[in-house]
């Protein structure tokens, strides 16, 4: 490559001086014990009767019960809704919205993982815009104001508490629909790392690797800039060090705090830099088979990295360094290969299945996944253009 070509390539890369950077972020409250501030947060954004979205696991762990006195202390009433499943469905959103209306609610409060937060966002969209939730698939389709939202995450991975996206399973098409826009950024993200201590080791692994996929994909995204890159790389470093500890000892508050930090930073990165083919493909498989999102990302991620590194290995040099690779003296392709090996090794150590075959995915469905993945919002910012044949090739490699 000539010097002029190299200079032009550098200017075209994310983070160059020719780019304009924008960074969306909610109010962030973070720290052990901050659950006590949930009532004040709801009041501060104007909520007096929020719908509190949670799920059976979080209720059983006692975190909703722990939150309620802090709402009562500031005279905030609430209406609880928890009839959701993982990978929330369009029909569940409709039921939640009916409950919101019946309760005369004026705000959304989620205490739970990404599924709970996605339901709360979807209900907010319908409250302000009407219709059916799938009417808003895509970016900036919801144009009317929506109620205030306070999110209290209980898993260390989704990043939904700070993102401008929610994902809903379309039960008629058997895929996940992504709904995005500035309005979906919550008013307040309140993270108390203590709430992560009741997750099972398996859920800890899946959500932690989901956060890793957010960090890596956003770091190499076409839309990445210096603001997102710093958060993404910091998240990678933190996850590599602390996720195995969190899986091994769920009660280790230090490891949980580190993973909560990584989830937050990876969320800030991907909501601004967006993601790539790993998420575009996993949305299709998860929507069709109702499989755990983080698990699918963990299986697919090394294969998407390998695909992208065929043409953009330089994007993975900083990722490799953050993963703990000594990149001095390594060519970009060698650094990318080392990064992929690190991701595969970490997933294997945490008990992630070796391929899609082991979680019940059938090759007969690859053609369908290939067609629908190209319509996913996240495919646009993958560093390498993706065709249907490329998606099939990635699925075959991950099988």
C-alpha positions in Angstrom: 0.0 0.0 0.0 1.4 3.4 -0.9 1.7 6.2 1.7 -1.2 8.1 0.1 -3.4 5.0 0.1 -2.5 4.3 3.7 -3.4 7.8 4.7 -6.7 7.6 2.9 -7.4 4.2 4.6 -6.7 5.7 8.0 -9.0 8.6 7.3 -11.8 6.2 6.4 -11.4 4.2 9.5 -13.7 4.9 12.6 -12.1 7.5 14.9 -10.4 9.5 12.2 -10.5 13.3 12.3 -13.0 13.5 9.4 -15.7 11.8 11.5 -18.2 13.5 13.8 -18.7 11.7 17.1 -22.0 11.6 19.1 -22.5 9.7 22.3 -25.8 8.9 23.9 -25.9 8.1 27.6 -28.6 8.0 30.3 -28.1 9.2 33.9 -25.9 6.4 35.4 -26.1 5.5 39.1 -23.6 2.7 40.0 -22.4 1.1 43.2 -23.1 -1.5 45.8 -26.1 -0.4 47.8 -27.6 1.9 45.2 -30.8 -0.1 45.0 -31.8 2.2 47.9 -32.0 5.1 45.4 -34.5 3.5 43.1 -37.5 5.4 44.5 -35.7 8.8 44.2 -34.8 8.0 40.6 -38.4 7.2 39.6 -39.6 10.4 41.3 -36.9 12.5 39.7 -37.9 11.5 36.2 -41.6 12.3 37.0 -42.9 8.8 37.8 -45.6 8.4 40.5 -47.2 5.1 39.4 -44.7 3.1 37.4 -45.3 -0.4 36.0 -42.6 -2.5 37.5 -41.4 -5.2 35.0 -39.6 -8.2 36.5 -39.5 -12.0 36.1 -40.0 -15.1 38.2 -36.3 -15.6 38.9 -35.7 -12.0 40.1 -38.8 -12.2 42.2 -37.6 -15.5 43.8 -34.2 -13.9 44.5 -35.9 -11.2 46.5 -34.7 -8.2 44.7 -38.1 -6.8 43.9 -39.1 -7.2 47.5 -35.9 -5.3 48.5 -36.8 -2.5 46.1 -40.4 -1.9 47.1 -39.8 -0.1 50.4 -37.6 2.4 48.6 -40.5 3.2 46.3 -42.9 3.4 49.3 -40.6 5.8 51.1 -41.1 8.4 48.4 -44.8 7.7 47.9 -44.4 5.9 44.6 -47.0 3.3 43.9 -46.4 0.5 41.4 -48.1 -2.1 39.3 -46.1 -5.3 39.0 -46.0 -7.3 35.7 -43.8 -10.4 35.4 -45.5 -12.7 32.9 -42.6 -12.8 30.4 -40.3 -15.5 29.1 -36.6 -15.2 28.0 -36.4 -13.7 24.5 -39.7 -11.7 25.1 -42.4 -12.2 22.6 -44.6 -9.8 20.7 -47.7 -11.3 22.4 -46.1 -10.7 25.8 -45.6 -7.1 25.0 -49.2 -6.7 24.1 -50.2 -8.2 27.5 -47.8 -6.0 29.4 -49.1 -2.9 27.6 -52.7 -3.8 28.6 -51.6 -4.1 32.2 -49.8 -0.7 31.9 -53.0 0.9 30.7 -55.3 -0.8 33.2 -53.1 0.3 36.0 -53.0 4.0 34.9 -49.2 3.9 34.9 -47.1 6.9 34.0 -43.5 5.4 33.9 -41.6 2.2 33.4 -39.3 0.6 36.0 -37.5 -2.7 35.2 -35.8 -4.8 37.8 -34.3 -7.7 35.9 -32.2 -8.8 33.0 -32.2 -7.8 29.4 -35.6 -9.4 28.7 -37.3 -7.4 31.5 -35.7 -4.2 30.2 -36.7 -4.9 26.6 -40.3 -5.4 27.7 -40.3 -2.1 29.6 -38.9 -0.3 26.6 -41.5 -1.8 24.3 -44.3 -0.9 26.5 -43.0 2.7 26.7 -43.0 2.8 22.9 -46.6 1.6 22.6 -47.7 4.0 25.4 -46.4 7.0 23.4 -47.1 5.8 19.9 -49.9 3.2 19.9 -50.2 0.4 17.4 -48.4 -2.9 17.7 -44.8 -3.2 18.7 -43.6 -4.7 15.4 -44.8 -1.6 13.7 -41.6 0.0 15.0 -39.1 -2.5 13.8 -36.0 -0.6 12.6 -34.5 2.7 13.6 -36.3 5.8 14.7 -39.8 4.5 13.8 -41.3 5.6 17.2 -41.5 9.4 16.8 -43.8 10.5 19.6 -42.6 11.1 23.2 -42.6 8.0 25.5 -42.9 7.7 29.3 -39.8 8.0 31.5 -37.9 4.8 32.2 -35.7 3.7 35.0 -33.7 0.4 34.6 -32.2 -1.7 37.3 -30.2 -4.6 35.7 -29.7 -7.8 37.5 -27.4 -9.5 35.0 -23.9 -8.6 34.0 -24.2 -8.6 30.3 -27.2 -7.2 28.3 -26.3 -3.5 28.5 -29.9 -2.9 27.7 -30.1 -0.5 30.7 -28.1 2.1 28.7 -28.9 1.2 25.1 -31.1 2.7 22.5 -32.4 -0.7 21.4 -34.9 -3.3 22.4 -35.3 -6.7 20.8 -38.6 -8.5 20.5 -39.3 -12.0 19.2 -41.7 -11.9 16.3 -43.7 -15.1 16.8 -45.2 -15.2 13.4 -41.9 -15.0 11.5 -39.8 -16.8 14.1 -37.1 -14.2 14.4 -36.0 -11.3 16.6 -36.9 -7.8 15.6 -34.7 -4.9 16.6 -36.3 -1.6 17.5 -34.0 1.3 18.0 -33.9 5.1 18.4 -32.7 7.8 20.7 -36.0 7.8 22.6 -35.3 4.3 23.8 -32.3 5.4 25.9 -33.5 5.0 29.5 -33.7 8.1 31.7 -31.8 6.4 34.5 -29.6 3.3 34.6 -29.2 2.1 38.2 -26.7 -0.7 38.8 -26.3 -2.3 42.2 -23.7 -5.1 41.7 -25.1 -7.0 44.6 -28.1 -7.9 42.5 -25.8 -10.0 40.3 -24.9 -12.3 43.1 -28.0 -14.5 42.7 -27.3 -15.5 39.1 -26.4 -19.1 38.4 -22.9 -19.9 37.1 -24.5 -20.8 33.7 -26.4 -17.5 33.4 -23.3 -15.7 34.6 -21.2 -17.2 31.8 -23.8 -16.6 29.1 -24.4 -13.0 30.1 -20.8 -12.3 30.6 -19.9 -13.6 27.2 -22.8 -11.5 25.8 -21.1 -8.5 27.2 -17.8 -9.6 25.6 -19.5 -9.9 22.2 -20.9 -6.4 22.7 -17.4 -5.1 23.5 -15.6 -6.8 20.6 -18.3 -6.2 17.9 -18.6 -2.5 18.8 -14.9 -2.1 18.9 -14.5 -3.3 15.3 -17.8 -1.8 14.0 -17.9 0.6 11.1 -19.5 3.2 13.4 -16.9 2.9 16.2 -15.2 6.1 17.4 -12.8 7.0 20.2 -15.5 7.3 22.8 -17.0 3.8 22.1 -13.6 2.2 21.6 -12.3 3.2 25.0 -15.3 1.7 26.8 -15.2 -1.4 24.6 -11.6 -2.2 25.2 -11.9 -1.5 28.9 -14.8 -4.0 29.1 -12.8 -6.6 27.3 -10.0 -6.4 29.8 -12.3 -6.5 32.7 -14.3 -9.5 31.4 -11.2 -11.6 30.7 -10.0 -11.0 34.3 -13.2 -11.3 36.3 -15.7 -13.4 34.4 -14.1 -16.8 35.4 -14.1 -15.7 39.0 -17.7 -14.6 38.9 -18.7 -18.0 37.4 -16.6 -19.9 40.0 -17.8 -17.9 43.0 -21.2 -16.3 42.5 -21.1 -14.6 45.8 -17.8 -12.7 45.1 -19.1 -9.1 45.1 -15.8 -7.8 43.8 -16.0 -10.0 40.7 -19.7 -9.0 40.3 -18.9 -5.4 40.6 -16.3 -5.8 37.9 -18.7 -7.6 35.6 -21.4 -5.0 36.2 -18.8 -2.3 35.2 -17.9 -4.3 32.1 -21.6 -4.7 31.1 -22.2 -1.0 31.5 -19.1 0.0 29.5 -19.9 -2.6 26.7 -23.5 -1.3 26.7 -22.3 2.3 26.3 -20.0 1.2 23.4 -22.5 -0.8 21.4 -25.5 1.5 21.8 -23.3 4.2 20.1 -21.1 2.1 17.8 -23.7 -0.6 17.1 -22.7 -4.3 16.5 -22.2 -6.7 13.7 -22.8 -10.1 12.1 -22.6 -12.1 15.4 -25.7 -10.4 16.7 -27.5 -10.3 13.3 -27.2 -14.1 13.0 -27.9 -14.9 16.7 -31.1 -12.9 16.6 -32.4 -15.2 13.8 -31.4 -18.4 15.5 -32.7 -17.2 18.9 -36.0 -16.0 17.5 -36.6 -19.3 15.7 -35.5 -21.7 18.5 -35.9 -19.6 21.6 -32.3 -20.2 22.7 -30.3 -18.1 25.2 -29.0 -15.0 23.4 -25.6 -14.9 25.2 -25.0 -18.6 24.5 -25.5 -18.1 20.8 -23.3 -15.1 20.7 -20.6 -17.0 22.5 -20.8 -19.8 19.9 -20.9 -17.6 16.8 -18.4 -14.9 17.9 -15.1 -16.6 17.0 -16.4 -17.6 13.6 -17.6 -14.1 12.8 -14.3 -12.7 14.0 -12.5 -15.1 11.7 -14.7 -14.1 8.8 -14.0 -10.4 9.4 -10.3 -10.9 10.0 -9.9 -12.2 6.5 -10.3 -8.6 5.2 -9.9 -6.4 8.3 -7.4 -8.1 10.7 -6.0 -4.7 11.8 -9.3 -4.1 13.7 -8.5 -6.9 16.0 -5.1 -5.8 17.1 -6.3 -3.7 20.0 -8.9 -6.4 20.9 -6.1 -8.9 21.1 -4.1 -6.7 23.4 -7.1 -6.2 25.6 -7.6 -9.9 25.8 -4.1 -10.2 27.1 -2.1 -11.1 24.0 1.4 -9.7 23.6 1.0 -8.2 20.1 4.5 -6.8 19.8 6.0 -8.3 16.7 2.8 -9.9 15.6 1.3 -9.1 12.2 -2.4 -8.0 12.2 -3.5 -11.4 10.9 -1.5 -13.2 13.6 -2.9 -10.8 16.3 -6.4 -11.5 15.1 -5.9 -15.2 15.2 -4.6 -14.9 18.7 -7.6 -12.9 19.7 -9.9 -15.6 18.3 -8.1 -18.3 20.1 -8.5 -16.4 23.4 -12.3 -16.0 22.9 -12.6 -19.7 22.0 -10.5 -20.7 25.0 -12.5 -18.5 27.4 -15.9 -19.8 26.2 -14.6 -23.4 26.4 -13.3 -22.9 29.9 -16.8 -21.6 30.9 -18.5 -24.6 29.5 -20.0 -23.2 26.4 -20.9 -25.9 23.8 -18.5 -26.2 20.9 -21.0 -25.6 18.2 -24.6 -24.9 17.0 -25.2 -28.7 16.6 -25.0 -29.1 20.4 -27.8 -26.7 21.1 -30.2 -28.1 18.5 -29.7 -26.0 15.5 -30.3 -27.8 12.2 -28.4 -27.1 8.9 -31.8 -27.2 7.1 -32.5 -23.8 8.7 -29.3 -22.1 7.6 -30.9 -20.7 4.4 -33.7 -19.1 6.3 -31.2 -17.6 8.8 -29.1 -16.3 5.9 -32.0 -14.5 4.4 -33.3 -12.9 7.5 -29.9 -11.9 9.0 -29.3 -9.5 6.1 -32.4 -7.5 7.3 -31.2 -7.2 10.9 -30.3 -3.7 11.9 -26.8 -4.7 13.1 -25.6 -6.2 9.9 -25.0 -2.7 8.4 -22.1 -1.9 10.7 -20.2 -5.2 10.4 -16.7 -4.3 9.3 -17.0 -6.6 6.3 -20.0 -6.7 3.9 -22.0 -9.8 4.4 -23.9 -11.8 1.9 -26.4 -14.7 2.3 -23.7 -17.1 1.3 -21.4 -15.6 4.0 -24.0 -16.2 6.7 -24.4 -19.8 5.6 -20.6 -20.2 5.6 -20.4 -18.8 9.2 -23.2 -21.1 10.4 -21.5 -24.1 8.8 -18.2 -23.2 10.5 -20.0 -22.7 13.8 -21.9 -26.0 13.5 
